[in-house]
Amino acid sequence: MKLLRYGTAGCEKPGILDADQNIRDLSGVIDDLSGENLWNSTLDELRSIDLATLPLVDGDPRIGPCVGAVGKFICIGLNYADHAAESGLPLPGEPLVFAKATTAICGPNDDVEIPRGSVKTDWEVELGVVIGTSAKYVTEQDALDHVAGYCVVNDVSERDFQLQRSGQWTKGKSHDTFGPVGPWLVTRNDVADPKNLSLYCAVNGTRHQDGCTDQLHFGVATIVSHLSQFMTLQPGDIIATGTPPGVGMGLKPPRYLKPGDVMELGVEGLGVQRQTLVSA
């Protein structure tokens, strides 16, 4: 299933794509794509619905982030060897974990703000993992049972804030709109192999990132299991699994985003995002 949320920011309704790629309204069935509505049992119920019986959504509504009421937005850094190399940093011995503020979350096609004082705003296409059932001390063997599905994440980053402003990376990762998520939450059973998905990011029509999740240093099961040793993962938590090479910081010379630039990025089978950069 391809689940989504549509409507004005803060007032999104749950929806689902039918076979003709039309949006069908799910608000008469569930109140949102969050919490217990991401449990396996609820997703099984949604899967059994005859989509033709659901109201058709007219027009071309705004698509919001594909998950509501996100409790944690967790990111994995330096998870592709080539990206670690272009960053001038070694591959970590275990997943490198940092947090992104949930206030950074926005829709997949919303404008992205360049923060005041920014000199190095950058792009990062990533495979996103959405937790469906609580996970605490889970094994790698059982980890995927706790995943509701997958989505596209743009881990927008301000490199100067991230690397030069002291402390952890969160300062450079958490500006409003720095976390476009969606367009769809594609349920786990509908992603044949999360370890073999192509992903890309282009800026103003020039493709800079072109990778595949088969190059992940730590795979999804390893990441979910690892995180569950340190915190309880809850339904609706989002994990961004890392970015392949080709970010602006790694280009020669480096190239950073400016107002008016357009990012287009996607992950195979999970949809495409498109954002215009604006000044904060």
C-alpha positions as CSV (number, residue, x, y, z in Angstrom):
1,M,0.0,0.0,0.0
2,K,1.0,3.6,-0.6
3,L,-0.4,5.6,2.3
4,L,-0.2,9.4,2.5
5,R,-1.5,12.5,4.2
6,Y,-3.0,15.4,2.2
7,G,-4.3,18.9,2.9
8,T,-3.1,22.1,4.4
9,A,-0.2,22.0,6.8
10,G,-1.4,21.0,10.3
11,C,-4.7,19.8,9.0
12,E,-3.7,16.8,6.9
13,K,-6.1,13.9,6.3
14,P,-5.0,10.3,5.8
15,G,-5.3,8.8,2.3
16,I,-4.3,5.9,0.1
17,L,-3.3,5.6,-3.6
18,D,-5.5,3.4,-5.7
19,A,-4.4,1.3,-8.7
20,D,-4.9,4.4,-10.9
21,Q,-2.7,6.6,-8.6
22,N,-5.8,8.5,-7.5
23,I,-6.0,9.6,-3.8
24,R,-8.7,7.9,-1.8
25,D,-9.8,9.4,1.5
26,L,-9.2,7.3,4.6
27,S,-10.5,9.7,7.2
28,G,-13.7,7.7,7.6
29,V,-11.6,4.7,8.6
30,I,-8.7,6.1,10.6
31,D,-8.0,9.6,12.0
32,D,-4.4,9.9,11.0
33,L,-1.3,7.9,9.9
34,S,0.2,7.8,13.3
35,G,0.4,5.8,16.5
36,E,-1.7,2.6,16.6
37,N,-2.8,3.2,13.1
38,L,0.6,2.0,12.0
39,W,0.4,-1.3,13.8
40,N,0.5,-4.4,11.7
41,S,-3.0,-5.3,12.6
42,T,-4.4,-1.9,11.5
43,L,-2.4,-2.0,8.3
44,D,-3.8,-5.5,7.6
45,E,-7.3,-4.0,8.0
46,L,-6.6,-1.2,5.6
47,R,-5.2,-3.7,3.1
48,S,-8.5,-5.5,3.1
49,I,-10.6,-2.5,2.1
50,D,-12.1,-2.2,-1.4
51,L,-10.5,1.1,-2.4
52,A,-13.4,1.8,-4.8
53,T,-15.7,2.2,-1.8
54,L,-13.6,5.1,-0.4
55,P,-14.2,8.7,-1.4
56,L,-12.1,10.0,-4.3
57,V,-10.1,13.1,-3.5
58,D,-10.6,15.7,-6.2
59,G,-8.0,18.2,-7.6
60,D,-4.4,18.3,-6.7
61,P,-4.1,18.7,-3.0
62,R,-0.9,19.5,-1.1
63,I,0.8,16.3,0.0
64,G,1.9,16.5,3.7
65,P,4.5,14.4,5.5
66,C,3.4,10.8,5.3
67,V,3.5,10.3,9.1
68,G,1.7,12.4,11.7
69,A,2.6,13.0,15.4
70,V,6.2,11.8,15.0
71,G,7.8,11.3,18.4
72,K,11.4,10.8,17.3
73,F,13.3,11.7,14.1
74,I,16.5,9.7,14.3
75,C,19.3,9.8,11.7
76,I,22.3,7.6,10.9
77,G,25.4,9.4,9.8
78,L,28.2,8.3,7.5
79,N,26.4,5.1,6.5
80,Y,27.8,4.9,2.9
81,A,31.5,4.4,2.5
82,D,31.8,6.8,-0.4
83,H,30.0,9.5,1.5
84,A,32.2,9.0,4.6
85,A,35.2,9.4,2.3
86,E,33.9,12.6,0.6
87,S,33.3,14.0,4.2
88,G,36.9,13.2,5.1
89,L,35.7,10.9,8.0
90,P,36.2,7.2,8.7
91,L,33.4,4.7,8.6
92,P,32.0,4.2,12.1
93,G,32.4,0.9,13.9
94,E,28.7,1.0,14.9
95,P,25.8,3.2,13.7
96,L,26.5,6.9,14.2
97,V,23.3,8.2,15.7
98,F,22.0,11.8,15.8
99,A,18.6,13.5,16.2
100,K,16.8,15.9,14.0
101,A,14.1,18.0,15.6
102,T,10.5,16.9,14.7
103,T,9.7,20.6,13.9
104,A,11.9,20.2,10.8
105,I,9.4,17.8,9.3
106,C,7.5,19.1,6.3
107,G,5.7,17.9,3.2
108,P,7.7,16.4,0.3
109,N,7.0,19.3,-2.0
110,D,6.9,22.2,0.5
111,D,9.4,25.0,0.1
112,V,12.7,24.5,2.1
113,E,14.0,27.5,4.0
114,I,17.7,28.5,4.0
115,P,18.3,29.6,7.6
116,R,19.3,33.1,8.5
117,G,23.1,33.3,8.5
118,S,23.5,30.1,6.4
119,V,26.4,29.7,4.1
120,K,26.4,26.0,3.5
121,T,22.9,24.6,3.2
122,D,23.2,21.1,1.6
123,W,21.0,18.2,0.3
124,E,20.9,14.5,1.4
125,V,18.5,11.9,-0.1
126,E,17.9,9.0,2.2
127,L,15.8,5.9,2.7
128,G,13.4,6.6,5.6
129,V,12.2,3.8,7.9
130,V,8.9,4.3,9.8
131,I,8.4,2.2,13.0
132,G,5.0,0.4,13.3
133,T,5.2,-1.4,16.6
134,S,7.3,-0.6,19.7
135,A,10.8,-2.0,19.6
136,K,13.0,-2.5,22.7
137,Y,16.0,-4.8,22.8
138,V,15.0,-6.5,19.5
139,T,17.3,-8.8,17.6
140,E,18.3,-8.2,14.0
141,Q,16.3,-11.3,13.1
142,D,13.1,-9.7,14.5
143,A,13.8,-6.1,13.7
144,L,11.9,-5.7,10.5
145,D,8.7,-7.0,12.2
146,H,8.6,-3.6,13.9
147,V,8.8,-1.6,10.7
148,A,5.5,-0.2,9.3
149,G,7.1,0.9,6.0
150,Y,9.5,3.1,4.1
151,C,9.6,6.6,2.7
152,V,11.8,9.2,1.1
153,V,13.6,11.6,3.4
154,N,15.6,14.7,2.5
155,D,18.0,15.2,5.4
156,V,18.7,18.9,4.6
157,S,21.8,20.1,6.4
158,E,23.6,23.4,7.1
159,R,27.2,22.3,7.2
160,D,28.6,25.3,8.9
161,F,26.1,25.0,11.7
162,Q,26.6,21.3,11.8
163,L,30.4,21.2,11.9
164,Q,31.7,24.5,13.1
165,R,29.2,25.7,15.7
166,S,30.2,23.3,18.5
167,G,28.4,20.4,20.1
168,Q,26.5,17.7,18.2
169,W,25.2,17.8,14.6
170,T,21.7,18.7,15.6
171,K,22.2,22.5,15.1
172,G,22.8,21.9,11.4
173,K,20.0,19.4,10.9
174,S,17.0,20.9,12.6
175,H,15.9,24.1,11.0
176,D,12.2,24.3,10.1
177,T,11.6,22.5,6.7
178,F,14.9,20.6,7.0
179,G,13.1,17.3,7.0
180,P,10.8,16.7,4.0
181,V,9.2,13.3,4.4
182,G,7.1,11.4,1.8
183,P,5.2,11.5,-0.5
184,W,4.1,8.1,0.5
185,L,4.5,5.6,3.3
186,V,5.0,2.4,1.4
187,T,4.1,-0.5,3.7
188,R,6.8,-3.1,4.5
189,N,5.2,-6.0,2.6
190,D,5.2,-3.8,-0.6
191,V,8.9,-3.2,-0.6
192,A,10.5,-6.3,-1.9
193,D,14.0,-5.6,-0.7
194,P,15.0,-2.4,1.2
195,K,18.6,-3.4,0.7
196,N,18.4,-2.9,-3.1
197,L,16.6,0.4,-3.8
198,S,18.1,3.1,-6.1
199,L,18.0,6.6,-4.9
200,Y,19.0,10.0,-6.4
201,C,19.0,13.7,-5.8
202,A,19.3,16.5,-8.5
203,V,19.6,20.2,-8.1
204,N,18.3,22.5,-10.9
205,G,18.2,19.4,-13.1
206,T,21.8,18.3,-12.5
207,R,21.9,14.9,-10.8
208,H,24.5,14.9,-8.0
209,Q,23.6,11.8,-6.0
210,D,22.9,8.5,-7.6
211,G,23.2,5.5,-5.3
212,C,21.7,2.3,-4.1
213,T,20.8,1.0,-0.6
214,D,22.9,-2.1,-1.3
215,Q,25.8,0.1,-0.4
216,L,24.5,0.8,3.1
217,H,27.3,0.1,5.7
218,F,24.6,-0.8,8.3
219,G,21.3,-2.2,6.9
220,V,17.8,-1.5,8.1
221,A,17.6,-4.5,10.4
222,T,20.9,-3.7,12.0
223,I,20.0,-0.1,12.6
224,V,16.6,-0.8,14.1
225,S,18.1,-3.5,16.4
226,H,21.0,-1.2,17.4
227,L,18.7,1.7,18.2
228,S,16.4,-0.5,20.3
229,Q,19.3,-1.3,22.6
230,F,19.4,2.4,23.7
231,M,15.8,3.7,23.4
232,T,12.3,2.3,22.8
233,L,11.3,2.9,19.2
234,Q,7.6,3.8,19.0
235,P,5.0,3.8,16.3
236,G,5.5,6.7,14.0
237,D,9.2,7.2,14.8
238,I,11.2,8.0,11.6
239,I,14.8,6.8,11.0
240,A,16.8,8.3,8.2
241,T,19.4,5.7,7.2
242,G,22.1,7.8,5.7
243,T,23.0,9.3,2.3
244,P,25.1,8.2,-0.6
245,P,27.9,10.4,-2.1
246,G,27.3,13.5,-4.1
247,V,26.3,16.0,-1.4
248,G,27.2,19.6,-2.0
249,M,29.9,19.5,0.6
250,G,31.7,16.8,-1.2
251,L,31.7,18.3,-4.7
252,K,34.9,19.9,-6.0
253,P,34.5,22.8,-5.5
254,P,31.7,22.5,-2.9
255,R,28.3,23.7,-4.1
256,Y,25.6,24.8,-1.6
257,L,22.0,25.8,-2.0
258,K,20.7,29.3,-2.6
259,P,17.2,30.8,-2.9
260,G,15.5,29.8,-6.1
261,D,17.3,26.4,-6.4
262,V,15.1,23.4,-6.9
263,M,15.9,19.9,-5.4
264,E,14.4,16.8,-6.9
265,L,15.0,13.5,-5.1
266,G,13.5,10.0,-5.0
267,V,13.9,6.4,-3.8
268,E,12.9,3.6,-6.1
269,G,9.2,2.6,-5.5
270,L,8.8,5.3,-2.8
271,G,8.0,8.3,-4.9
272,V,9.7,11.7,-5.7
273,Q,10.1,14.9,-3.8
274,R,10.5,18.4,-5.3
275,Q,11.4,21.5,-3.2
276,T,12.2,25.1,-4.0
277,L,14.7,26.9,-1.7
278,V,13.5,30.1,-0.1
279,S,15.1,32.5,2.4
280,A,13.9,32.1,6.0
